[in-house]
Structure formats: structure tokens, C-alpha cells
Amino acid sequence: VQLVESGGGLVQPGGSLRLSCAASGFTFSSNFMSWYRQAPGKERELVAQISPAGAYINYAESVKGRFTISRDNAKNTVDLLMNSLKPEDTAVYYCYVSYRGRPSWGQGTQVTVSS
């Protein structure tokens, strides 16, 4: 299993970023995919989750209405569109899958929201 995130960076409050995760090594279209984040000094937390066909989506309360998770099963990618970013969204964002009972994480991508 390999997960590679991209798209992080520095953005001003109120700005937008799109993160992307390229997946390989497993049957992408059959698995839930998730985005997590970890801020300095805090525990890693679930940001958003999407079911294999995209029919079920779940968001953390703190990002509802601002973030959108989506997937492309033909390209084996899962994206996280982040709008109206706030300083408290600053964190390392990770792509995650549990495949055959084994958790797998990407290397993470840094998102910094600051003026």
C-alpha cells in the first residue's frame, strides 16, 4: 500500500487549498478513504471520510461546510478541497486507508494558515 499526498502549503486566512492523495498497491475502489490531520501538540484527528462509491461521507464538525472530500476511482485519487481556511486548520494532513485490517498512512503534507 502506498499513499502519496500533495497540495499543501502556506495560505492566508480565508483562502483555499486542494490536497490530493494518490493511492496504489490495493483495490482502491473497494475501500473507505480518509483524511486526518495533526496539529503541533495535539492528537491526530479525523477530518473527512468517504465510502468506496462516494455515497457516504463524514466530516469533523470543525470543517463541515468548508471542506469537501471527493474521490476518483478511475485515477485512484482522493482529494480534500479546503475553503475558508482558518489558522486553527494549520496541521500536517494525512491520507489514510485500512486495508485488510492494516492501517496505512501517507507521509503527510503541511498546511499552514497564516497572514
N, C-alpha and C positions, 0 to 999 in steps of 0.2 A: 504494500500500500504506500502510495506517495501522494502527498498533498503539498502544493506549492502556492502560497499566497502572493498577491501583488496588489499594488494600487495605494498603499499607504503614503503618508506624507504629512506636511505641515499645512494647516488650513486655518483661516480666521474664523472666529465665532460667526455662526450663521451660514457658513459655507457648506459645500458638499464634496463628498468623495465617493468613488466606487471601488470597492475591493473585489478581487476575483480570486477564486481558488481553482486551480487545475488539478484534477484527480486522475490517478492511474493505478493499475495493479489490482483492481477489484471491479465487481459489477456495479458500476456507479448508479445505473438506472433502477437498481433494486434496493437502494439504501437511503435512509434518512441522512441528511447532511445538516451540519450546524456550524454557526459562527459563535465563538466565545471571545471574551476579552479579559485582560488582566491589567489593572492599573497598579502603579507603584504602591506597595504596601497593602494591597488588597488581594482577596482571593479571586481566582478565575471564575467568571460568571457567564452563564448562557445569555447570548444576545438574541439569536433567532435560530429557528429550526424549520426545515421543510421536508415534507414526505417525498417518497420516490417519484410520484407523479405530480407533485406540487399541489395536491388537493388540500393538504393540511399544513398550515403554517402557524408558528407560535413565536411571539415576541416577548422580550422582557418588558415590563411595564414602563421602564425608563426610556425606551426607544420607540414605543408604539406611536404611530402617526408620523414618525420621522425617518425610520429605516424601512427598507424593503428588501427582502431576500427573494432570490429567484434562481432557477437552475435551467441548464440546457443539457438534456440527457444525450443529445447527439454529439455535443462537444466535451462532455464530461467536466462541466464547469458549474460552479455555484457562486453567485455574486451577492454582494451586500451593498446596496445603494444607501448612502447616509446623507440625509439632508438636515438643514437647520442644526448643524453641529454645535455642541456646547463644550466649554472647557472640560467638563466632567466626562466627556466622551474620550478624553485622552487615555490611551491604553495601547497595549500590544494586542492585536486581533489575530485569532487563530481559527483556522478551518479544522473541523473535527468530523470523524466518522467512527462508528463502532461496527467493525466488520467481523463476522463470525465470532462475536463476543470479545473481540480485541479492540481496545481504543487506539486510534491513530490521530496524531496531531501534525499540522504543518509547522513550519519553522516560525511562523508569526510575522506580522507586518505592523510597523509602528504607525499609529495615528496620533498626531499632536494637534490640538485645537488651541490656538493662542493668537493674540493680537500682537 
